[in-house]
Amino acid sequence: MDARDYHHFKPRAMAAVLESYGRLRQRYDVVLVEGAGSPAEINLRDRDIANMGFAEAVDCPVILIADIDRGGVFAHLTGTLDCLSASEQARTRGFVINRFRGDKALLDPGLVWLEAKTAKPVFGVVPYLHGLVLDAEDAIRTEQADHSQGSAQGTFKVIVPATPRVSNHTDFDVLRAHPQVDLQFIGPGEAVPHADLIILAGTKATTTDLAWLRAAGWDKLLQRHLRYGGKVIGICGGMQMLGRMLHDPHGTEGAPGLTPGLGLLDFETTFVREKQLRQVRDRLCLEGAPEVTGYEIHMGVTTGPALDHPSSLLDDGRSDGAISADGQVFATYLHGVFDHPQACRALLQWAGLAQAQMLDLNALREASLERLADVLEQHLDMNRLLAPLQA
């Protein structure tokens, strides 16, 4: 959908959201709802389902959280509050200031002013925490400044084209955190650096993103990369692009028709109406045959001779993906393939990183969550913050 069509679709979406919320309320004592974007987007107030529109519908209290690292935090909070309706202002219980650097004593006069001006409390000021390994939301983090968790310190270069409809980019979080890997997302108009490995990610629209790649010259770049001995991985939609042809007989991604693929693997993909959703367990067809658990979520069915040399064998007897005869191209439908330490090491070694280290992303994530929880407990007034839940 484009933005206008989605706006008209919102009432139907809101019904599904409220139905889901109702199920959650039956199962849990507390439901924590995170908004998306600003609660004061006046142009989107009509039919809002992501912020105050939802809060009003379910009658829940609201806390405004502002990122002081972006600057203008007091104007941000007071301006937001001023743009809300009277009922929305009343349900706003207070503020949290996030990502603060420096001496809090210098901030305290502003907090006193904010509380006096709004008659609402500041529940706390959370310091800026470097090196957290947390899942991104629905936007790619392209900043390269904070690499205390590993990325960009490594010598093994991995690039991922940031196509307009890229999806499931959390597949690469472990590579961002890996101390031996420098992973970069390459957006429109950006120079493409030398790389040891190029990964084509999942996408919400395979043919559209494939057209974007061709227009940006990635098809020729991939051919040159392979001629010089580089490796290529395609995941889900990225795998489909690597084949010879994409068939869309039902107009699943637009007008019905055929789209030539990149031709790096001898298979073809036909889009079907029903999305395939399954959790899987398999073993990679690489040295050591590491076990992997992950999930498939795609619209296509792929067939062809290249699948006779699969990239993994599933525990239900099926095979997945393909590895090219020359061993330079690896394709899989499996999301989460890098999340397993042994599998990640095997893939990096296949791609050319000798003595690749194992990295346990789950352990890093859990340690980050524990650290964040400790900091929140230390810097937030939890009694006042959680008081609405006792009502």
N, C-alpha and C positions, 0 to 999 in steps of 0.2 A: 504493500500500500504506500502511496505517497502521503504527505502530511495531511492534506485536505481530506482524503478518503478515510484516514485513520481517525481524524477528528469526528467524522460522522459515525464511525464505528464505535466510538467510546461508550455510548449507553449500553450496547451489547456487552462490551468488555467489562464494564462496571458490574453488570449483573453476575458475570462469572467471578469477578474479584470478591464480591460480597458473599457469594455462595461458598467460595474457598475460605474466606474469613470465618464464616459461620461454622464450618467444619473444624477449623482450628480452635475456635472458642469452646467448642464442646469437649475438646481433648486436653486443652492446656489452661493453666491458671493465668498465664500472662502471654500476650502476643505483642511482640515488639515490632513496630512498623517503621521501616526506613523510607523516607520520601525520595523522590528523584528530581534533581534540579532545585529550583527555588520555589518556596510556597507563595511567592508574591509575583508570579508571572501573570500579570493582569490580562494579557491577550489570550491566555490559555485557561482562565478561570472557568469559563463555561465548559461544562462536562469534564472538569478535572477529575482524574482518578488516581493520581500519584501523590498528592499532597493534601491540601486542606479540603479538597472535595471529598476525599476518603474520610478524613478525620471528622468532618461534619456528618457524613452519612452514618458512621458507627459511633459517634459521640465519644471520642477518645481524647485524652489530654495530649498536649504537644510540647515538645522542647525544641527550641531553635539552637542549632549548632553552627558556629561560624569559624571559618579557617582564617586565623589572624595572619598566617604566613603570606596570604595574598594581599594584605594591606586593607586599610579602611574598615576595620572590624566594627567600630561603633556606628558608623554610617550604615554599614551593612545591616546590623541588627535593628537599629531604630527605624531605618528606612523600610525594612521588611515588615516590621510590626505596623508601621503607619499605613502600609498598603493593604493590610488585612481588613476584613469586615469586623464589625463589633463582636459578633459571636466567635469569629476566629481569634481575635485578640483575647477574648475571655478564656478560651481553652488553652492558650499559650501560657504555660506555667513558669517559664523562665528560660535561661540561656546557659549554654556551655561554649567556652572559647577553646578552640583546638589548635594544635601545632604552634605553640608559643615558644619563641627563643628569647633568651636573655634573662634579665633581672625582673622578677615579678613585682618587686616593690615599685618599680617604675610604671607598672601597669595599674596598680591598685587605685590611684585617683580616678582613672577612667572607669573602673568597675563601680566605684561609689557613685560617680555621675550617672552611669547607665541605670543602676538600680533606682536612683532618685527620679530620673526622668521617666522611666517606664513603670515604676512601682512593681517590678518583677525581679526576682532574685537571679544572681549569677551562681549557678551550682558548682562552678569550678573552672579552672584553667588547666588544660592538658598540655604538657610540654611536647615539643617536637621530638619524635623518636626516630632515630636513624637505624637503618638496617633491619627493619621489620620485613619478614617474608610472609606476606598475606596475599590472598587471592584478589586480583583486580576485579572491578565490577564489569560494566558493559562497554568500557572504552579502553583502548590500548594505551598503556603507559609508555610514552615515547621518550620521556626525559632520560637523559644519560648522566645527570649530575651526581646523583647519590648512588654510588656503586659499592657502598660498604658491605653489601651482602654478596658481592662477588663479581657480577657481570662487568665487562669492560676491562677487568684486570687480567682476564684470560688471554691466551695467545691463539686459541682456536676460534676462527671467525665464522659465525653463523648469521645469515641474513634471512629475513622473512618479508616478502612484499606485503605491505599493508593495503590490500585491495579495499575498495569502497564498502564491500559487504562481508568483510572478513568476520569469522565467528570462531568461537571456542579457542580464543587466543591464550586462555589459561593453560592450554597444552604445553606452552613454552615457559611457564613460570620456573620450572626446575632449571632450565637452561639459563635463564636470567640470573639465577642464584648460584650457578656452578662456578667455582673459582678458576676453572681452566677455560671457560667459555666467554667470549664476547659476542652477545646476541644483540642484533639491531633490527628493528622494524624499519623498512624503507618505504616512505610515503610518496605521494605524487610529487614529481619534480625534483626529488632528492637524488644526489649522485649515488650510484651503486658502488660500494667499495669492493675490493677483493674479498673473496670468501672461500672457506674450505667446504662449507655446506650451505646449500640453499633449500629452504623448506617452503613448500606451498601449503598454506593453512586451509582449514575448513572455511566455508563460505555459505551465506544464505542464498546466493544466486550464482551458481557455477558458471553458466554461460555468460552472464553479464560481467563477472569478474575476469573471466578468461578474455573477453574482448578488451577489457581495461589493460590486462597484462600485455596483450599484443600491441595495443596502441602505444604503450609505454616502452616497447622494445624488449620486454622480458623473454619473449620466445627466442630471439636471437642471442640474448645474453645467456640463457640456459644452454643453448647449443655450444657457445664458446666456452662456458664454464665446464661442460663435460669434456670437450676436446682437450682441455688443459688438465684433466684428471680429477676435477671436482666431483662431489657427490650431491645427489638431489633426493629429497624425501617429499612425498605428497601424502597429505592426510585428508581423508574424506573427500570434500570437494576438490582439494588439491590433487588427490589421487585420480579423480575423474578427469581432470584437465590433462593429465599425463597420457591419456589414451589417444586412440586415433579418431574417434568420433563420439559426439554426444547427440543422442536422439531424444526429442521431446514431442512425442506424437499427440499428447493431450494438452499441450500448452501449459505445462506445469510451471515453467519459469518465464512465460511470455507467449509469443506467437509460436504455434507448432512448427517444427522444422528440425533441420540438422545443423550442427555446429562442429567444424573440424577441431579436434583436440591438438595438443602439442606433439603428438606422435612419438613420444619417447618410450611408450610401452604398447604392446600389441593387444589391446582390448578396446571394447566399446561399452558405453554406458547408455542405458535407456531409462529416462525418468518415468516414474509411475505415480499414480495418484496417492497411494498410501505410503506414508513415511514409515521407514523401518526403524524401530526402536528396540534395542536389546542390550542387556548387560552380558559381557562375554569374559571368558577366561581362555587364555591361549598360551602357546610357547612360540617365541620368535624363532624363525629359521636362520639364526645367526649362531656364532660360536658360543657354546655354553647353553644354548636353547633356554634363555631365561623365561620364567613365567610372567605373564602380564594379565591384569584384570583391567577392564575399561568398559567403554560403551560405544555403540553405534547409533547414529542418528542421521539418516540420509534418505533422499527420495529416489535414488537411482539403483538399478540392478546392473552389475558389470559382468561382462562375459568376454572370453577371448583366450587365445593361446598363451598369453603372458601369465595367466592365472595358474598354468601348470607348474610354475615355479613360485609358489606362494611365499609371502613374507612371514606368515605365521600359521600355525595349525591350532584350530579351536578344539576345546575339550568336548564339543558335541559332534565331532567328526567332520565338520566343515573346515575349509581353509579360507584364508583371508589374504587379499592383496597380492603383490607380486614383487619379485626382485629381478631386475634386468639380467640378461645373459652375461653382460660384462661386469655385473656387480656394482654399477655406479648409481642405479636408480632404485629406490625403495618406496613402495606404495602400500598404504593400509587404510582401511576404513575406521580403524580403532582410535578413538580419542583417549587420552591419558597414557599413551604408550611410554612417555618419558618419565612418568611419575614413579615408576618402580626402579629402585637403585640399580639392580643388576641389568635391567633392560636398558636403562639410560646409558650405562657404561658400555654395554654391548653395541648400541647404536652409535655412540661416539667413536668407539674403536673401529667399527665398520666404516665410519665416515672419515677416518684418518687420524684420530687423536690417540696416539700411542700412550699407553699407561694412563688411560682415563680413570679418574677417581670416581668412587661411588658417592652419591649425594642423596640423603634421605630427606626428600621434600616434606613428607608428613611430620618428621621430627622437627624440622626447622619451623614449620607452620605452627605446630603445637607449642614450641618454645616461644615463638613470637606472641601467640595468643595469651600464654601465661604471663609473659612480660607486660603486655598491654593491659591485661586485667589487673595486675598488681599496681600499675601506674594509675589506672582509673580509680581504683579503690583509694589510693593515696591522695589524689588531687581533686576528687569530686566529693561533694557533700552527699553521700549516698542516702542518708536518712531523709533529707529534704527532697532529693531527686526521686526517690521511690515512694514518697508519701502518697501520690495519686493512686498507687496500686492498692493502698490500704482502704481507699474510700469505698 
